Every structure is written in structure tokens, then in C-alpha cells.
Amino acid sequence: MPVFSTSDPAKATKAYSKCIQAARFRVKWKDIFNVKELYRAMHEWFLEYGWSDMEDSTDHYETYYYERVGDFHDKEIWLRWRPQKIPGNNNYFKFHIDLDFHFLYLLPTEVVRDGQKHKKDIFKGEVEVWITALLETDYKGEWENHKILKYFNKLFPERIFRKQIVDEHKRELYREVYILQNFIKQWFKLKRYLPYEETPLFHDSKAYPTHSGGEQA
């Protein structure tokens, strides 16, 4: 769920009720990879596509971090990113991506590439990434608080301009999130299907598959 308001849960729930889900994807990887480089690659992708933080419109997408060390010194990490984007600087629609990372059984390891050992930030373990795309309507509340327009606020996205505007923005958001999903698969060197143009990696992948390694849904 997007972080609409940290101080007013009722307001946040109300804003969430105005959201339309455009897509939901999952990517899972189980093998050796560089955790920091994955973080860096994802951060660069959001910068490239013009996404910003919900609180201060910067690139601080992370809203939650939790780390736990297990009995065998393995790490479990939860990360949540909540970037947002206003398509075309309009006053009615806003894009949200809920990005949830779950890292499991992370243990330090090393890999050998081109005769050199690499072990800094290299871990063997699992990561599952959930991507949920949401289209928020009337994000400024201008229709909802207008003495006349408020009576049309439900009809506008559901009936009047659904095909011309709502579905168009929903497709745009779906397409962008599909590109993000493929970008993550590409970084992990997973099999992918490309109805859209493939995004080039900003930095070389630091995933080191020893077998097929991944799942996606």
C-alpha cells in the first residue's frame, strides 16, 4: 500500500480507495548476487524513468527497512520502496509503485571471475520482489472537495472517460512496470519475454547464477 500519510491513517485509507491496480508482478531469485549492486541498479532505473519519493520529491524511495540475523548468522531483510510519478504533469492522475523486497538466508560468499576473487557485498541466498502498480485518481482532492464536481468524481473514472483517459493511463503504467519487471529479470539473467523494447543495464549485472535460479509471476 502506498504511504499516503504517516500521521493520519484514515486519510491514507481514503486515498488508497481511489487507486486502481494496473499490474502486479513477482520475481524470485535463489543463488549468488551482490545485494548493494541490485539496490543501485534499481535506484538508477527509477531515476531514469522519472520516479520520485512521496514525501520530498527526491530519490529517497525507501520507506521501510528491517534486518534480522538468524541462528546461523544468515540475514533476513525486508525493504519497501514507494516511488510516485505524475504522468504528463496532469492534475488528476498519479502513478504509484509498491516495491517490496524480501531477502532470505543471506550468507557471505565469494565468486571467481577472470581469475579474481570477489567477495565484497556478495551473498548467497534468496530474494523475492513484489511489484504492484497503482493508478490514483483525483490525487489533489480537487474534484472531491468541489461543491459541484464531487458529484461526478465516481462517474468520471468509471464511466465518462474510462476508455479515453483512465484505460490509457492504466496501460501506460502497466507498460512501464512490465519494463521494470523485465529489467529485474535481466539483471538476474532470468528468461524473459519482451513485447516492449528492452532497457539497457546501467551497470553490469552482479548476479552469478549457478543454475536456473529464479521464478516469476
Secondary structure, DSSP 8 states (H G I E B T S, - for coil): -----SS-HHHHHHHHTTEEEEEEEEEEEEEEEEHHHHHHHHHHHHHHTT-B-TTTSSS--EEEEEEEE-TTS-EEEEEEE--EE-GGG-SSEEEEEEEEEEEEEEEE--EEETTEEE-TTEEEEEEEEEEEEEEEESTT-TTTTSTTGGGGTTHIIIIITIIIIIHHHHHHHHHHHHHHHHHHHHHHT-----SS-----SS---EE-SS--EEE-
